[in-house]
Amino acid sequence: MKDNYKEVFRRVFSRTPPSIKSKEECYFLYEAGFFGNKALTWNSYQEILQSGWNEEVCMRSKKGIDRKRVKYNLPMNEVAQEIAVWEREGIPESRIGFNEAMPDKKLLIQGEVIRTPNGLFFLYTTIKKPMNVALREKEERISGLNAKIILQRNLSPSSLSDMESLLQTFPNDVIEFSSYSIPVGNIQGRNTVIWEVRNY
């Protein structure tokens, strides 16, 4: 992992400006914590058990065209059974990522933000459901100063600072995030988790 991370890091930052061009690059940087605050994550059912986590989790496929395969809010006592179902369908556990289920009822706003020649562009939703589901139900678009204002209203100061830093580092990449009314993730004091930074 460490050697692979170094190679991915070198590749991403050899571009001018730095940019993340594949899901693989995004996964490595995300799991290494490079994007800042993130949900608690595990790479196997055994890792979850060893961590002592006993609340709901989310399962995501990392395999090719199956990457949109997601199971939300899965109770721990159903995880092993769900893994077996996915394996029978051709998705081995080694290609499944796990993260803590997020507190959807506490969602403030979530979506994708990117810099453009005319300022920020923000595709978002306030529906209190997992992002893919919420955006399908209702998506809104806002740009320029209005996008900046809505981010300032919903992100805690430390989370907003993290977002601004990523926008500066990756000026052509989309940043996907969710913000909540309570602290979340693995860094104290943040109300926002960064899911992806990408240009692919």
C-alpha positions, 0 to 999 in steps of 0.5 A: 500500500505504501509503495503504491501510494507513493507511485499514485502521489507522484503520478497525480502531482506530476501533472500541471496542475495536479489532477486525479485521472482514475478511480484507482488514484482517487481510492488510494488518496482517499484511503490514505486520508489525503482529502482530509476528513473522511468516513471511517473505512475498512477493506474487509469484514474482518477489519470491521470486526477487529475495529469493534464497530457494531453499527450500520455500514455501507458496502461499495463495489470497487470492481470495474463497471460494478462500481455503482453497486452500493448497499446503504445502511446495512446492519452488521449482523447482515454484512457476512450474508450480503458479502456472500450474495455479492461473491456469488454475483462475481464481486469478491470481498477483496473488491468491496469497500466498507464505510460507516453509514452516515447520519442521513437525517442530519444532512445539511447539503451534499453534492459536487463543486468545481472551479470554472472560469466564471467561479465556483459551480455547485451541483447539490441536493438537500434531500436527506438520503444517500447522495446518489439517491438524493441527487436522482430525486432532486438536484439543484445548480448554483454558481459564482458568488451564490455557490460560495455563500451556500458553502459558507453557510453549511460547512464548518470553518475547518471543513470550509478551509479543507474544501478551499485547500482542495479546490486550490490544489486541484483547480480542474477537479470535481470535489464530492462531499456531504455536510451534516449538522453534527460532527462527522468523520475521522477528524475532530471538529469537521461537519463535512466528509470528502468522498471523491476528488476527480477529473475522470 
